[in-house]
Amino acid sequence: MSLYLEHFGLREPPFRITPDTDYFFTGANRGPTLDALIYAITQDEGIVKVTGEVGSGKTMLCRMLLERLPGNVETLYLANPSLSRDEILGAIADELGISIEGKATHSLMRALQDALIERYAEGKRVVLLIDEAHAMPAESLEELRLLSNLESKANKLLQIALFAQPELDERLAATDMRQLRERITQHFILAPLKPEDIGAYIDFRLRTAGYHGPQPFTPKALAQIANASQGLSRRINILADKALLAAFSTGSHQVDSAEIKIAEQDARFTPLQPKSPAIARQTLLGAIVGALLVAALGCLALFALPKTSPPPPSVEPASTAGKTSEEKAPPAPVSSDTPGKPVFGPLTRQHMGQFDTWIVNAPRTHYFIQLHATDAVRTGEIEGVVAQATSALDPSLLRVYRSSRSGRDRVGVVYGDYPSREAAAAAMQSLPESIRAIQPFPRQVSKLR
């Protein structure tokens, strides 16, 4: 735990390098990129690729995508891409609940296709998100091409999104990768933050962590961070954290040049390797095209809805025994594009009340299970998730909160109260399959205060 929290009036460390979606910075084109990425994944028929340098925020963007995709989208997440072709298929089958025992590759592919067709018939869309995709073996990359062939008469059954370092572009430039390369229809580049954005980024993270004072970093300090970090958010976090610690050690509430120099010496960053001329030209072209895509798709995301928006499959409880009339027959959820102030459904309001009662006495060190989080305007999606969770879990332990800590009006659905992360993780293993399919994860109560 950082030593300077009380000194600067912070609730929690503002510059952790582990991705926390409460700290997603929507400035510097990050927010529009996320919106365009969501639109591309839910509307497009090809493979989507996101590239960026180490520490540029790709994993954070991927985590935000997991939170923000519509309720009818089922996500399969592979964090370990260094898997063989058979292991990739096995991992996907496991996520879809398909037994692989005794199945040859062709039989497994048929089983995968059948499972995807079944979900397609239910109005679901399945998306495979692969982090660190540049580390995938050649045979596994080829398997992705084959998986992208799975389709119904009119639609792809599996959407694929790759998150990778620029080395993936070099691999895809090889002649034997041309078939996969041509399947990639959308390219996004997560560029480093510009010097003029770094002050806003640091200020956002400080405010999210509970800071209320004036900007502690002087303009000279911010310029030094921009130069030393080369705009990479992970490096910015490391430098800012070390600089605050240096200021704390001298009793100062301001971070200036001297503190940044100490942070630089301690961090010992190595300069980024220059790209080859061919890759540099490709990156520049990709950045230009990506910026145009973000602008165009971002506009489409604002004004267009998905072609098909079926409600979540389990919106109505399987059994209504013992439930109130309000729970038995929830009215049709309010549309997620409702303008103005969000109007929440009755189940959402009920469990918001349960959250307000619980949070007053919940110990900060306790944990809960995060089931879902999305923008507050998606009231129909929220009501559907709450209804599904109500039918599968103990309703008395289900709660809904509303927060603007990330800079956006957000609503989260959470479950349970556990004394430790280990207890929460153990409880997750006993959740019904329908709930585990939405990829819940443990969080600490302190994150909500």
C-alpha positions as CSV (number, residue, x, y, z in Angstrom):
1,M,0.0,0.0,0.0
2,S,1.4,3.4,-0.9
3,L,2.6,5.5,2.0
4,Y,1.5,8.9,0.7
5,L,-2.3,8.3,0.7
6,E,-3.1,10.2,3.9
7,H,-0.5,12.9,3.1
8,F,-2.4,13.7,-0.2
9,G,-5.9,12.9,1.1
10,L,-6.4,9.9,-1.2
11,R,-8.8,7.0,-0.6
12,E,-6.6,4.5,-2.6
13,P,-3.5,4.5,-4.7
14,P,-4.3,6.4,-7.9
15,F,-1.5,5.0,-10.1
16,R,-1.7,1.2,-9.8
17,I,-0.5,-0.4,-13.0
18,T,-3.1,-3.3,-12.8
19,P,-6.1,-2.4,-15.0
20,D,-9.1,-1.1,-13.0
21,T,-12.0,0.0,-15.1
22,D,-13.0,2.7,-12.6
23,Y,-9.8,4.5,-13.8
24,F,-10.5,4.3,-17.5
25,F,-9.6,7.6,-19.0
26,T,-12.0,8.7,-21.7
27,G,-9.9,11.6,-22.9
28,A,-7.2,11.5,-25.6
29,N,-9.6,9.7,-27.9
30,R,-9.8,6.7,-25.6
31,G,-13.6,7.0,-25.1
32,P,-14.5,7.4,-28.8
33,T,-12.1,4.5,-29.6
34,L,-14.0,2.3,-27.1
35,D,-17.4,3.3,-28.6
36,A,-16.2,2.7,-32.2
37,L,-14.7,-0.7,-31.1
38,I,-18.0,-1.7,-29.6
39,Y,-19.8,-0.8,-32.8
40,A,-17.3,-2.5,-35.0
41,I,-17.5,-5.8,-33.0
42,T,-21.3,-5.8,-32.8
43,Q,-22.0,-4.8,-36.4
44,D,-19.0,-6.0,-38.4
45,E,-18.4,-9.4,-40.0
46,G,-14.6,-9.6,-40.0
47,I,-11.8,-9.8,-37.4
48,V,-11.0,-6.6,-35.4
49,K,-7.5,-5.8,-34.4
50,V,-6.2,-3.3,-31.8
51,T,-2.5,-2.7,-31.6
52,G,-0.4,-0.5,-29.2
53,E,3.0,-0.4,-27.5
54,V,3.6,-2.2,-24.2
55,G,1.9,-0.2,-21.5
56,S,-0.4,1.8,-23.8
57,G,-3.6,0.6,-22.2
58,K,-4.7,-2.3,-24.4
59,T,-5.7,-4.6,-21.5
60,M,-7.6,-1.7,-19.9
61,L,-9.5,-1.2,-23.2
62,C,-10.2,-4.9,-23.4
63,R,-11.6,-4.9,-19.8
64,M,-13.8,-2.0,-20.6
65,L,-15.0,-3.8,-23.7
66,L,-16.0,-6.8,-21.5
67,E,-18.1,-4.4,-19.4
68,R,-19.6,-2.3,-22.1
69,L,-20.7,-4.9,-24.7
70,P,-24.5,-5.3,-24.9
71,G,-26.2,-8.0,-22.9
72,N,-26.9,-10.2,-25.9
73,V,-23.2,-10.5,-26.5
74,E,-21.4,-13.5,-24.9
75,T,-17.7,-12.9,-24.5
76,L,-15.0,-15.5,-24.5
77,Y,-11.7,-14.1,-23.1
78,L,-8.3,-15.7,-23.7
79,A,-5.6,-14.0,-21.6
80,N,-2.9,-16.7,-22.4
81,P,-2.4,-16.7,-26.2
82,S,0.6,-18.9,-26.1
83,L,-1.6,-21.9,-26.6
84,S,-1.3,-24.6,-29.3
85,R,-4.0,-25.0,-32.0
86,D,-5.7,-27.8,-30.0
87,E,-5.4,-25.8,-26.7
88,I,-7.1,-22.8,-28.3
89,L,-10.0,-25.0,-29.5
90,G,-10.1,-26.6,-26.0
91,A,-10.2,-23.3,-24.3
92,I,-13.0,-22.0,-26.5
93,A,-14.9,-25.3,-26.0
94,D,-14.5,-25.0,-22.2
95,E,-15.9,-21.4,-22.3
96,L,-18.9,-22.6,-24.3
97,G,-19.5,-25.6,-22.0
98,I,-18.6,-28.2,-24.6
99,S,-17.0,-31.5,-23.5
100,I,-13.8,-32.2,-25.5
101,E,-13.1,-35.7,-24.1
102,G,-12.5,-38.1,-26.9
103,K,-13.2,-35.6,-29.7
104,A,-10.9,-35.3,-32.7
105,T,-10.3,-31.8,-34.1
106,H,-12.9,-32.1,-36.9
107,S,-15.5,-33.3,-34.4
108,L,-14.6,-30.5,-31.9
109,M,-15.1,-27.9,-34.7
110,R,-18.5,-29.4,-35.5
111,A,-19.4,-29.2,-31.8
112,L,-18.3,-25.6,-31.7
113,Q,-20.3,-24.7,-34.7
114,D,-23.4,-26.4,-33.3
115,A,-23.0,-24.5,-30.0
116,L,-22.6,-21.2,-31.9
117,I,-25.6,-21.9,-34.1
118,E,-27.7,-22.6,-31.0
119,R,-26.6,-19.3,-29.5
120,Y,-27.3,-17.5,-32.7
121,A,-30.8,-18.9,-32.8
122,E,-31.3,-17.5,-29.3
123,G,-30.4,-14.0,-30.5
124,K,-26.9,-14.0,-29.0
125,R,-23.7,-12.9,-30.5
126,V,-20.4,-14.6,-29.5
127,V,-17.2,-12.6,-29.4
128,L,-13.7,-14.0,-28.8
129,L,-11.3,-11.5,-27.2
130,I,-7.6,-12.4,-27.3
131,D,-5.1,-10.4,-25.3
132,E,-1.4,-10.3,-26.2
133,A,-2.3,-11.9,-29.6
134,H,1.2,-11.1,-30.9
135,A,2.5,-14.0,-28.8
136,M,0.3,-16.6,-30.6
137,P,2.1,-19.4,-32.4
138,A,1.7,-19.5,-36.2
139,E,-0.6,-22.5,-36.1
140,S,-2.9,-20.8,-33.6
141,L,-3.1,-17.7,-35.8
142,E,-4.1,-20.0,-38.6
143,E,-6.7,-21.6,-36.4
144,L,-8.3,-18.2,-35.9
145,R,-8.7,-17.9,-39.6
146,L,-10.5,-21.2,-39.7
147,L,-12.7,-20.2,-36.8
148,S,-13.7,-17.0,-38.6
149,N,-15.2,-19.3,-41.3
150,L,-17.9,-20.6,-38.9
151,E,-21.0,-19.0,-40.2
152,S,-24.7,-19.3,-40.8
153,K,-26.3,-18.7,-44.1
154,A,-26.0,-14.9,-43.7
155,N,-23.9,-14.2,-40.6
156,K,-20.6,-15.0,-39.0
157,L,-21.1,-17.1,-35.8
158,L,-18.0,-16.0,-34.0
159,Q,-16.6,-12.4,-33.9
160,I,-12.9,-12.2,-33.1
161,A,-11.0,-9.2,-31.6
162,L,-7.2,-9.2,-31.3
163,F,-5.3,-7.0,-28.8
164,A,-1.6,-7.0,-29.6
165,Q,1.7,-5.2,-29.7
166,P,2.9,-3.8,-33.0
167,E,4.9,-7.0,-33.6
168,L,1.6,-8.6,-34.7
169,D,1.7,-6.3,-37.8
170,E,5.1,-7.6,-38.7
171,R,4.0,-11.2,-38.4
172,L,0.8,-10.5,-40.5
173,A,3.0,-8.9,-43.2
174,A,4.5,-12.3,-44.0
175,T,3.3,-14.0,-47.2
176,D,2.0,-17.1,-45.4
177,M,-0.3,-14.8,-43.3
178,R,-2.0,-13.1,-46.1
179,Q,-5.3,-15.1,-45.8
180,L,-5.6,-14.1,-42.1
181,R,-4.5,-10.5,-42.8
182,E,-7.3,-10.1,-45.4
183,R,-9.9,-11.3,-42.8
184,I,-9.1,-8.3,-40.6
185,T,-11.5,-5.6,-41.6
186,Q,-11.1,-3.1,-38.8
187,H,-7.7,-1.8,-37.5
188,F,-7.4,0.4,-34.4
189,I,-4.1,1.8,-33.0
190,L,-3.9,2.8,-29.4
191,A,-1.4,5.7,-29.7
192,P,0.6,7.0,-26.7
193,L,-0.9,10.0,-24.9
194,K,0.2,13.4,-26.3
195,P,2.0,15.7,-23.9
196,E,-1.0,18.0,-23.7
197,D,-3.2,15.1,-22.5
198,I,-0.9,13.9,-19.7
199,G,-1.9,16.6,-17.2
200,A,-5.6,15.7,-17.7
201,Y,-4.9,12.0,-17.4
202,I,-3.0,12.4,-14.1
203,D,-5.6,14.8,-12.7
204,F,-8.4,12.3,-13.6
205,R,-6.7,9.4,-11.7
206,L,-6.1,11.6,-8.7
207,R,-9.7,12.8,-8.5
208,T,-11.0,9.2,-9.0
209,A,-8.8,8.2,-6.0
210,G,-10.4,10.9,-3.8
211,Y,-8.1,13.8,-4.2
212,H,-9.7,17.3,-3.8
213,G,-6.8,19.7,-3.8
214,P,-5.1,21.7,-6.6
215,Q,-3.0,19.8,-9.2
216,P,0.1,18.8,-7.3
217,F,2.2,18.3,-10.4
218,T,3.8,21.5,-11.7
219,P,3.9,22.2,-15.5
220,K,7.6,21.4,-15.6
221,A,7.0,18.1,-13.8
222,L,4.3,17.2,-16.3
223,A,6.6,18.0,-19.2
224,Q,9.3,15.8,-17.8
225,I,6.8,12.9,-17.3
226,A,5.7,13.3,-20.9
227,N,9.3,13.1,-22.1
228,A,10.3,10.2,-19.9
229,S,7.2,8.1,-20.4
230,Q,6.9,8.7,-24.1
231,G,3.2,8.9,-23.6
232,L,2.7,5.3,-22.4
233,S,0.1,5.2,-19.6
234,R,1.8,2.5,-17.6
235,R,5.0,4.5,-17.5
236,I,3.1,7.6,-16.6
237,N,1.5,5.7,-13.7
238,I,4.9,4.5,-12.5
239,L,6.6,7.9,-12.6
240,A,3.6,9.7,-11.0
241,D,3.5,7.1,-8.1
242,K,7.2,7.3,-7.4
243,A,7.2,11.1,-7.7
244,L,4.3,11.4,-5.1
245,L,6.3,9.1,-2.8
246,A,9.3,11.4,-3.2
247,A,7.3,14.4,-2.4
248,F,5.8,12.7,0.7
249,S,9.3,11.8,1.9
250,T,10.2,15.5,2.1
251,G,6.9,16.6,3.5
252,S,5.9,18.5,0.3
253,H,2.5,18.6,-1.3
254,Q,3.8,19.6,-4.7
255,V,5.6,17.5,-7.3
256,D,8.3,19.4,-9.2
257,S,11.3,18.7,-11.3
258,A,13.4,17.2,-8.5
259,E,10.8,14.6,-7.6
260,I,10.4,13.5,-11.3
261,K,14.2,13.1,-11.6
262,I,14.2,10.8,-8.6
263,A,11.3,8.8,-10.1
264,E,13.1,8.6,-13.5
265,Q,16.3,7.3,-11.9
266,D,14.3,4.7,-9.9
267,A,12.2,3.6,-12.9
268,R,15.1,3.1,-15.3
269,F,13.0,3.0,-18.4
270,T,14.6,1.9,-21.7
271,P,13.7,3.9,-24.9
272,L,11.3,2.3,-27.2
273,Q,12.9,0.5,-30.1
274,P,12.6,2.4,-33.4
275,K,10.4,0.6,-36.0
276,S,11.7,-0.4,-39.4
277,P,10.8,2.1,-42.1
278,A,8.2,-0.3,-43.6
279,I,6.5,-0.9,-40.2
280,A,6.7,2.8,-39.4
281,R,4.9,3.7,-42.6
282,Q,2.3,1.0,-41.9
283,T,1.8,2.3,-38.4
284,L,1.4,5.9,-39.6
285,L,-1.1,4.8,-42.2
286,G,-2.9,2.6,-39.6
287,A,-3.0,5.6,-37.2
288,I,-4.6,7.8,-39.9
289,V,-7.1,5.1,-41.0
290,G,-7.8,4.3,-37.4
291,A,-8.6,7.9,-36.5
292,L,-11.0,8.1,-39.4
293,L,-12.6,4.8,-38.3
294,V,-13.0,6.1,-34.7
295,A,-14.6,9.3,-36.0
296,A,-16.9,7.5,-38.4
297,L,-17.8,4.5,-36.2
298,G,-18.2,6.7,-33.2
299,C,-20.8,8.7,-35.0
300,L,-22.6,5.5,-36.1
301,A,-22.5,4.2,-32.5
302,L,-24.3,7.3,-31.3
303,F,-27.0,7.3,-34.0
304,A,-27.5,3.6,-34.9
305,L,-28.7,0.7,-32.8
306,P,-27.8,-3.0,-33.5
307,K,-29.8,-4.6,-36.3
308,T,-31.2,-7.1,-33.8
309,S,-31.5,-6.3,-30.2
310,P,-33.3,-9.2,-28.5
311,P,-33.7,-9.1,-24.7
312,P,-31.4,-11.2,-22.6
313,P,-32.6,-14.9,-22.8
314,S,-33.4,-15.2,-19.2
315,V,-35.0,-11.9,-18.5
316,E,-38.1,-13.5,-16.8
317,P,-37.4,-15.8,-13.8
318,A,-37.8,-19.5,-14.5
319,S,-39.8,-19.8,-11.3
320,T,-41.9,-17.1,-9.6
321,A,-42.7,-19.0,-6.5
322,G,-42.3,-16.9,-3.4
323,K,-41.6,-13.7,-5.3
324,T,-43.5,-10.4,-5.1
325,S,-45.8,-9.5,-7.9
326,E,-43.3,-6.9,-8.9
327,E,-40.7,-9.6,-9.3
328,K,-43.1,-12.0,-11.0
329,A,-44.0,-9.8,-13.9
330,P,-41.5,-7.0,-14.5
331,P,-42.7,-4.5,-17.1
332,A,-40.9,-4.2,-20.3
333,P,-37.5,-2.6,-19.6
334,V,-37.0,1.0,-20.7
335,S,-35.0,1.3,-24.0
336,S,-31.3,1.8,-23.5
337,D,-31.4,4.8,-25.8
338,T,-33.8,6.7,-23.6
339,P,-32.9,10.4,-23.8
340,G,-32.4,12.6,-20.7
341,K,-32.5,11.3,-17.2
342,P,-32.4,7.4,-17.0
343,V,-35.7,5.8,-15.9
344,F,-34.8,2.6,-14.1
345,G,-37.0,-0.5,-14.0
346,P,-38.7,-1.7,-10.7
347,L,-36.2,-4.5,-10.0
348,T,-33.3,-2.1,-10.5
349,R,-34.8,0.4,-8.1
350,Q,-35.5,-2.3,-5.5
351,H,-31.9,-3.5,-5.5
352,M,-30.5,0.1,-5.5
353,G,-32.4,0.4,-2.2
354,Q,-30.8,-2.8,-1.0
355,F,-27.3,-1.4,-1.9
356,D,-28.0,1.9,0.0
357,T,-28.8,-0.1,3.1
358,W,-25.9,-2.5,2.8
359,I,-23.1,0.0,2.0
360,V,-23.6,2.0,5.2
361,N,-22.1,-0.8,7.4
362,A,-20.2,-2.9,4.9
363,P,-16.5,-3.1,6.0
364,R,-14.2,-1.4,3.4
365,T,-11.9,-4.5,3.5
366,H,-14.7,-6.9,2.5
367,Y,-15.3,-8.1,-1.0
368,F,-18.3,-8.7,-3.3
369,I,-18.8,-10.2,-6.7
370,Q,-19.2,-7.8,-9.6
371,L,-21.7,-9.3,-12.0
372,H,-22.2,-6.4,-14.5
373,A,-21.4,-2.8,-15.1
374,T,-22.6,-0.4,-17.9
375,D,-23.6,3.1,-18.6
376,A,-26.7,4.3,-16.7
377,V,-28.6,5.1,-19.8
378,R,-28.7,1.4,-20.7
379,T,-31.7,0.9,-18.4
380,G,-33.2,-2.0,-20.3
381,E,-30.0,-3.9,-20.3
382,I,-29.6,-3.3,-16.5
383,E,-33.1,-4.4,-15.7
384,G,-32.6,-7.6,-17.8
385,V,-29.4,-8.5,-16.0
386,V,-31.0,-7.9,-12.6
387,A,-34.0,-10.0,-13.5
388,Q,-31.7,-12.8,-14.7
389,A,-29.6,-12.6,-11.5
390,T,-32.8,-12.5,-9.3
391,S,-34.0,-15.8,-10.8
392,A,-30.6,-17.5,-10.4
393,L,-29.3,-16.1,-7.1
394,D,-30.5,-15.2,-3.6
395,P,-32.3,-11.8,-4.3
396,S,-31.5,-10.5,-0.8
397,L,-27.8,-10.5,-1.6
398,L,-28.2,-8.8,-5.0
399,R,-27.5,-5.1,-5.1
400,V,-27.3,-2.3,-7.7
401,Y,-25.1,0.8,-7.4
402,R,-24.8,4.0,-9.4
403,S,-21.4,5.8,-9.7
404,S,-19.7,8.5,-11.7
405,R,-16.2,7.9,-10.4
406,S,-15.0,7.0,-13.9
407,G,-16.2,10.3,-15.3
408,R,-19.3,8.6,-16.8
409,D,-22.7,7.9,-15.2
410,R,-22.4,4.1,-14.6
411,V,-24.5,1.4,-12.9
412,G,-23.2,-1.8,-11.5
413,V,-24.8,-5.1,-10.4
414,V,-23.1,-6.8,-7.5
415,Y,-23.7,-9.9,-5.3
416,G,-22.7,-11.0,-1.8
417,D,-20.5,-9.9,1.0
418,Y,-17.3,-11.8,1.8
419,P,-14.5,-11.2,4.3
420,S,-11.7,-11.8,1.8
421,R,-10.9,-12.0,-1.9
422,E,-10.3,-15.8,-1.5
423,A,-13.8,-16.2,0.0
424,A,-15.3,-14.2,-2.9
425,A,-13.4,-16.3,-5.4
426,A,-14.5,-19.5,-3.8
427,A,-18.1,-18.3,-3.9
428,M,-17.8,-17.5,-7.6
429,Q,-17.1,-21.2,-8.3
430,S,-20.5,-22.2,-6.9
431,L,-22.4,-19.7,-8.9
432,P,-24.9,-21.1,-11.5
433,E,-23.4,-21.6,-15.0
434,S,-25.7,-18.8,-16.4
435,I,-24.1,-16.3,-14.0
436,R,-20.5,-17.5,-14.5
437,A,-21.0,-17.1,-18.2
438,I,-21.2,-13.3,-17.8
439,Q,-17.6,-13.4,-16.3
440,P,-18.1,-12.1,-12.7
441,F,-15.0,-11.1,-10.7
442,P,-14.3,-10.1,-7.1
443,R,-13.9,-6.5,-6.0
444,Q,-13.3,-4.8,-2.7
445,V,-15.9,-2.6,-1.0
446,S,-13.4,0.3,-0.8
447,K,-13.8,0.6,-4.6
448,L,-17.3,1.8,-4.2
449,R,-16.5,4.5,-1.6
